[in-house]
């Protein structure tokens, strides 16, 4: 029988949560943003209308869970240097993505939501939306690479898997 240590279990949970993050990114970019950002300011009703979508509920629930999971995973794998290095890399990249999201991506999303009340031209909104999506795809690709980094750390021996 294989026994998994707490570090491995925590890492497995983190990998699952990171996978949910990637799934949210892909869904948003394939289904939601192309429609939302294609016809601003008219399409802003997707986030401001009577039946507006509030995807921020998903993100504001997922990020704290993932951050907590990453911290617990790091603590429980601290003694295992190869894993620790990869987990730290994922944490630092994730923090960078969070900072970029706060500085650029969220403020732009807020501007898109208020586009109907602005004097910005339709062409400018289309340009900004395309630019935003391009950078956001890059952000998502970076997160995908780090997902594979976390998967790599999961298959590394942690000194805690034993045959019984």
N, C-alpha and C positions, 0 to 999 in steps of 0.2 A: 504494500500500500504506500502511496506517495503522500507525504505530509508537506503541506505548504506553510511556510512561515508567514508571519504577519506582514513582513516587508513585501513579499511576493503577492499576497492577497491585496494589499493596499495599492501596489503597482498595477494589478489587474483592474481594480476599480478605476484608477486614474486613466488607464488606457481606454476603458469603456466610456468614461465621461469625455475624454478627448475625442473619441469616435463620434459621440453625440454632437460635440462642437463642430467637427468636420461635416457631419450630416446637415446641421443647421446652416452652415456656410454654403454648402452645395445647393440645398433647397432654396435658400434665399436668392442665390445668384442665378439659378436656373428658372425658377417659377415666379418669384416675387419682384425682384428689382427690375427685370426687363420690362414688366408691365408698369410698375410704379414710376420708373424714371424715364419712360419713353414719351410721355406726353404732358410733362409739367407745364403749366400749373394745373391743368384740368385733372390729371391723374392723381393729384394730391388727395383727392377724396378717399383714396384707399387707406389713408392714415388719419383723415380728419372728418370724414363723413359719418353719417348716422350709424353705419355698420362697419366702421373703420377696423382695420386689422391692427393689433397691438403686439407685434412680435417682440417688443422690448421686454414683455413679461417672460418670454422664454429665455432671452439673453441674461436678464437680471436674476433669474433663478439658477441658470447654468454656471455663470462665472463664479459666484461665491462657492458653489459646490466643488467646482474644479480647482479653484485656488486652495481651498481647505484640503482637498484630496492630494494635491501636489505637495503641500507642506507636510502632511502626515506621511506620504510616501517617501519624501526626502529624509525625514527623521528616522523612519523605520528601516531605511536602506543606507543610512549614513556610514556604517562600518564597512560597506562593500563598495570600495572605491570606483570600480568600473561602472557600476550602476549609478552611484552618486554623481559621477561626472556627467553622465547622459541626462539624468533627472535635472541636475542644475542647469544644463544647457537648455532643456525644454522650459524650465522656469524662467530663465533670463529672456529667452525669445518670446515667451508668452507675455511677460511683463512689458517688453518692447512693443508688442502688438497692442496690449491694453493701453499703453501710453499714446501710441499713434491713433488708436481708436478714439481716445478722449480728446486729443488735440485736433484731429482732422475729420475723422469719419462721422462721429456723432454730431458735431456742429453742422456739418454739411447736411446730414439727415434732418436735423431740426430746420435748417433753411429750406430744404425741399418741402417739408411739411407746411411751411408758411409761404410757399411760392405764390399761392393765389393772392396774397396780400402785398406782393412786391411789385416793383416796377421793372424787374429784370425781364428781358425778352425771352420768348419761347425758345429761340435758337440758343441763347446763352444757357438756359436751363438744360437743354438737350446736351450741350457740350459739357457742362458741369456734371451731369448725370453719367455720361459716358466715361469721363475722366475718373469719377468716383468709382464706377464699376471696375475699370481697369486696375486701379490701385487696390481695390478691395479683392479682386481675384489674386493679385500678388500676395496680399495679406493672407488669404486663404491657402494659397500654395505653400507659403512659409509654414503655416500651421500643419499642413499635411506632411511636409518634410519632418517636422518635429514629432508628429504622430509615429512615423517610422522609427525615429530615434528612441521614443519610448518603447515601442515594440522590440527594438533591438535590446534595450536594457532588460526587458522582461525575459528574453531567452538567455541572458547571461546567468551563469551560475551565481547564486547568492550565498552559497555555503549553508543553505537551510533546507534544501530538498533532500530527503533521505528515503531510501527504500526500507520498508519494514518487513 
